Amino acid sequence: MKNQKALIGVISLTLILLLTSLELADAQGQTGQRLGTIITRISNWALGILIAIAAIFIIYAAFTYLTAGGDPEKVKTANRIILYAAVAIAVGLLSKTFVYIVANLLGANLTPF
């Protein structure tokens, strides 16, 4: 549990430093992009990867369901995998929407997708 929290902290700090350095490069007139554009591109890629992984898990769950042969444990496992994949897609879409709403509240001009 401690390792997971430390890993999340390191990843968050790395992303913050990366995004801050990209914004500073843009403010100095170098060839950089606006922070909003970078955030939009990163979130689009992350959402695409999330949906692709969820689709793979849904296909795996369908295979598990079809090969269950009436075993209630395998059917239950397949149902759980499908549920988790659907929740992952919903959370991904909600997070994308949340970024768009916060950006609009702060006055940034972001496109949602």
C-alpha positions in Angstrom: 0.0 0.0 0.0 2.8 2.4 0.8 4.6 1.6 -2.5 1.4 2.4 -4.4 1.0 5.8 -2.7 4.7 6.6 -3.3 4.4 5.6 -7.0 1.3 7.8 -7.5 3.1 10.7 -5.8 6.2 10.3 -8.0 4.1 10.1 -11.2 2.0 13.1 -10.2 5.1 15.2 -9.4 6.7 14.2 -12.7 3.6 15.2 -14.7 3.4 18.5 -12.8 7.1 19.3 -13.5 6.7 18.3 -17.1 3.7 20.5 -17.7 5.2 23.4 -15.8 8.4 23.2 -17.9 6.4 23.1 -21.1 4.4 26.2 -20.1 7.6 28.1 -19.2 9.1 27.3 -22.6 6.0 28.8 -24.2 6.1 31.9 -22.0 9.7 32.6 -23.0 8.7 32.6 -26.7 10.3 29.3 -27.5 8.7 26.7 -29.6 6.3 25.3 -27.1 2.6 24.8 -26.9 0.0 26.2 -24.6 -0.6 24.2 -21.4 -4.3 23.7 -22.3 -3.4 22.1 -25.6 -0.9 19.7 -24.0 -3.5 18.7 -21.3 -6.1 18.1 -24.0 -3.7 15.9 -26.0 -2.6 13.9 -23.0 -6.2 13.3 -21.9 -7.2 12.3 -25.4 -4.4 9.7 -25.6 -5.2 8.5 -22.1 -8.9 8.1 -22.8 -8.1 6.3 -26.1 -5.8 3.9 -24.3 -8.3 3.3 -21.5 -11.1 2.5 -24.0 -8.8 0.1 -25.9 -7.9 -1.7 -22.7 -11.5 -1.8 -21.6 -12.5 -3.3 -25.0 -9.9 -6.0 -24.6 -11.2 -6.9 -21.2 -14.8 -7.0 -22.5 -13.7 -9.4 -25.2 -11.9 -11.5 -22.6 -15.0 -11.5 -20.4 -17.2 -12.6 -23.4 -14.7 -15.4 -24.0 -14.8 -16.4 -20.3 -18.6 -16.3 -20.4 -18.9 -18.4 -23.5 -16.4 -21.0 -22.2 -18.0 -21.2 -18.7 -20.0 -24.2 -19.6 -22.6 -23.5 -16.9 -20.0 -22.9 -14.1 -21.5 -20.2 -11.9 -18.1 -19.0 -10.7 -16.9 -18.4 -14.3 -20.1 -16.6 -15.2 -19.8 -14.5 -12.1 -16.2 -13.6 -13.0 -17.2 -12.7 -16.5 -20.0 -10.4 -15.3 -17.6 -8.8 -12.8 -15.0 -8.1 -15.6 -17.6 -6.5 -17.8 -18.9 -4.4 -14.9 -15.4 -3.2 -14.1 -14.7 -2.4 -17.8 -17.9 -0.4 -18.0 -17.0 1.5 -14.8 -13.5 2.3 -16.2 -15.0 3.7 -19.4 -17.5 5.8 -17.4 -14.8 7.1 -15.1 -12.6 8.0 -18.1 -15.3 9.9 -19.8 -16.3 11.7 -16.5 -12.6 12.7 -15.9 -12.4 14.1 -19.4 -15.6 16.1 -18.8 -14.3 17.3 -15.4 -11.1 18.7 -17.0 -13.2 20.5 -19.6 -15.6 22.0 -17.0 -12.7 23.2 -14.8 -10.9 24.6 -17.8 -14.0 26.6 -18.7 -14.4 27.8 -15.2 -10.8 29.1 -15.2 -11.3 30.8 -18.5 -9.3 28.5 -20.7 -10.5 27.7 -24.2 -10.3 23.9 -24.4 -12.1 21.6 -26.7 -13.7 18.7 -24.8 -12.6 15.9 -27.2 
